[in-house]
Amino acid sequence: MDFSQSKTKECLARAFAGVCQDGARYQFISKSALSEGYSYIADQLKTIAKNKMAHASVLYNLMLKNMEDGGDNVTIEAGYPFESQLLRTSLQDSSEIEKNEGKNIFPHFAKIAQDEGFEEIENALTLISEVNIRNAEKLAFLAQKFDDGTLYSDDKINTWTCSNCGHSEEKKEAWDKCPLCSYPQGYVVIPEE
């Protein structure tokens, strides 16, 4: 199929625009997390933002590779989520967005690419979908711990590690201030279950 006449072209452009906006949104939320004293969560959000921009680069390059004459202006229309940047609400909201992208949007775009014979694009969209699902799980986990007030405590013994100096201890609760470097609790790596 001719890429310039394909639905895949529009899907690729929509995916590119979406991940760019996701990347920006995660940077904004990361700033909120940092201002609330949650450095480790801010770092996790920055990593997701960085991943989104890597996805944008892949999608952009696929668009350029498949456009015959380059320089095409692709007109797209789509809805983009605007959510609160408060950490309390944005972790769960972002989890739902990632889940929707990973289970619905990107698989749908990948299926269109498959049907139109664009295997490389299908593969990229499928792999991005898988990352979104993992992001959704991580964000849902952090949101639940945040809401429960159990970010830094658990019923069982965990290894708590300072993301600044690497000091770690095995116990049920993380320290308020790192015994080694005196960084605040917000730098503690939250053990994933």
Sequence and secondary structure as in RCSB ss.txt:
>XXXX:A:sequence
MDFSQSKTKECLARAFAGVCQDGARYQFISKSALSEGYSYIADQLKTIAKNKMAHASVLYNLMLKNMEDGGDNVT
IEAGYPFESQLLRTSLQDSSEIEKNEGKNIFPHFAKIAQDEGFEEIENALTLISEVNIRNAEKLAFLAQKFDDGT
LYSDDKINTWTCSNCGHSEEKKEAWDKCPLCSYPQGYVVIPEE
>XXXX:A:secstr
  GGGSHHHHHHHHHHHHHHHHHHHHHHHHHHHHHTT HHHHHHHHHHHHHHHHHHHHHHHHHHHH SSS     
           HHHHHHHHHHHHHHIIIIIHHHHHHHHHHTT HHHHHHHHHHHHHHHHHHHHHHHHHHHHHHT 
TTEEEEEEEEEETTT  EEEEEE  SB TTT  BGGGEE    
